[in-house]
Amino acid sequence: MSPVVFSESFWDVFEMGTRLIVGVFLIARGASLLTSVSAWRQVWLAAHQLLPARIVGPVAKGLPVVELFAGTLLLFGAFGAAGPLLAGAVLVATTTVLWLAVRRGRVLSGGSLCRLRPLTSSYALFRNVVFIVAVGVVGLRGTTTLALAGSSSWRQSVVVAAMVASISVVTVVLRQAEQRRNLVQIASF
């Protein structure tokens, strides 16, 4: 029996699709956690229920930034295997916590992109496992298609820093606008 051989164009499409889907997913999830005050509370409560108390604060504050950074590295193919490695590590960590929550029967309202869908669901668990496998394959093969990895280190650093800074600024502005709307609603009562 001969092994299955995929063409180079298949791998290019697989790599770009994985980097695009998982990279945008991580960026959107990180940005949504940074943007929404209610999302911050959800992360805080989720961490209280699923993590030891002494690491709740650092995880609640650091996870959105790490997700933004990992998603940006993966999306742009910066620093070679660092993007898939960091994205995979973030996904493994969040999937492990998600699996523990599902196993313990915990259901938390809200979610990364839709506040109405439960955060802890079999669908989210399955999706994350598929993402982990896909990112692992990309990491093993290396990023080759439209990747910044071929550029100099300083260019890669500038692009990643500019992207993360831009997203962070936008999320801070959106969060401040949401807080102003909430204050106006409170003041109108």
Secondary structure by P-SEA (a helix, b strand, c coil): cccccccaaaaaaaaaaaaaaaaaaaaaaaaaaaccaaaaaaaaaaaaacccccaaaaaaacaaaaaaaaaaaaaaccccaaaaaaaaaaaaaaaaaaaaaaaacccccccccccccccccaaaaaaaaaaaaaaaaaaaacccccccccccaaaaaaaaaaaaaaaaaaaaaaaaaaaaaaaaaaaac
